[in-house]
Amino acid sequence: MTEKTLDAQTRLELEAAAFRGLVAHLQKRTDVQNIDLMTLAGFCRNCLSKWYRAAATERGVEMTDAEARQAIYGMPFEDWKRQYQTEASAEQKQAFEDTKPLHAEISGHR
């Protein structure tokens, strides 16, 4: 079965399951810093939370940044930062700057 033969509901369900899998994976991989995700993939957990909130807004669902971040991080953002975020090294900061043109536009990291 190809994507073209999927009905809209099945496609939506598969995409939602893939999204939930990505979020669960990122919640487990607290060792992976957002700056590294941004450098390597052009998006991070914060970007994902912004996309999540934008989707809510498009559907008339009121959601704060804090609520969207909690949905992605699995806990309040400040708790995650305190428990898992480390200070970025000079090398990480430079790599971030070097790859900035490749970062997702909605990310808010520009």
N, C-alpha and C positions, 0 to 999 in steps of 0.2 A: 504494500500500500504506500503510495506516495502522498506528499502533502496536498497535492492537487485533488486527490480522491477523498480526502477527509472532509466530513461535514463540519460546519462552523462550530458547533457545540463541542465536538470531539477535539478539534484543533484548540479551542479555548481551554478545554480541560487538560490537554497535554502541555500547553504553554504554562498554565497555572501550576501544574505539578513540577515542571522544570524550574520555575521560579521558586517554588517552595523548597526544592532540593538545593538550589543555589544559596538561598538564605540560610538554610540549615547548615550547609557546608561552611559558610562564612562565620556563622555563630560558633561552630566547633573550632575553626581555625583562628583562634584568638592570637596565635603567634604571628600571623600575617598582618603586618601593619598597613594602614590605609595608604600611606605614602608609597609603599612598595606596589600595592595594587594599581595606584594611579600611574606610576612609572611604567609598569609592565603591561597593564591592560587598558589604561586610559579612563578608568572609572574605579570607584571605591564604594564602601558601604554608605557613605554620605550621599554619593551620587544616586545609588539605588534608592535611598530613602526619599530623595527629591523626586525621582521618577514615580515612586509609589504615591507620594502626596499629589503630584501633578495628575496622576490617573484618578485619584479620589476627587480632586477638584473638578476635573472634566465630567465626572458623573454626579456632581452636586453633593458630594460627601465632604463635610467640613472636617478638616484634620490639621492639627498643628505640626510644625516641624518636629517637636519633641515626640509626638505620637507616632509620626512616620519613622523617626529614627528608632524608637523603641520596637516597632514592628520588625525592623531589619536587624538591629543589634540584639534583640531578645531581652533587653533590659534598658533602663534609662541610660542615655548617652553618657552622662557624667559618671555613672557607675562604671561603664565600660572603659572610659578613658582612664579613670583612676586605677582600675584593675589591670588593664592590658596595654594601654598605649605607652610607648617608650619615646624618649626624645630622639628626634631624627638626627642622624649623623650628617656631617658636612657632605659626604658622598651621596647620601639619600636626597638631601636638599638639592644638590647640583643635578642629579639624575632627574628629579622632579622638574626642575627648571628647563633642562634640556629637552624633555618630552612634552612640555606644556602645550605646544601646538596640536598634539595628538589626543589631548584629553577631551572627554565628552563635554559638549557645550553646555548642557544643563547642569553640570556638576557644581558650578559655583566656585570652582577652584581657580578660575582665571583672574 
